[in-house]
């Protein structure tokens, strides 16, 4: 089963503040990554993968899966309003 960035982060017991400090980004950025609203740039993905002890491929898949799931939910909600 594919895990989200948030699940990977929490498995290693990192808070959003921990990650933000380590990567020198805002906590808001981490929130958006957790929610699947956005994903980090490649240089941050490389740093995150090392920090979370996962491959960059696994991390990118986690972000892409969350983004796709959110897009599908948005489309379903929009379609439901059309009915």
FENFENTA-V230452 format. One record per pair of residues at least 24 apart in sequence whose ideal C-beta (glycine too) atoms are under 6 Angstrom apart, sorted by the first residue. I is the first residue (numbers start at 1). GAP is how many residues later the second one is. Records with the same first field share a line. If there is no record, write none. Layout:
I = GAP / GAP
//
This chain:
2 = 63
3 = 59
4 = 58 / 62
5 = 28 / 57 / 58
6 = 28
8 = 44
12 = 40
23 = 24
36 = 30 / 31 / 34
39 = 24
//
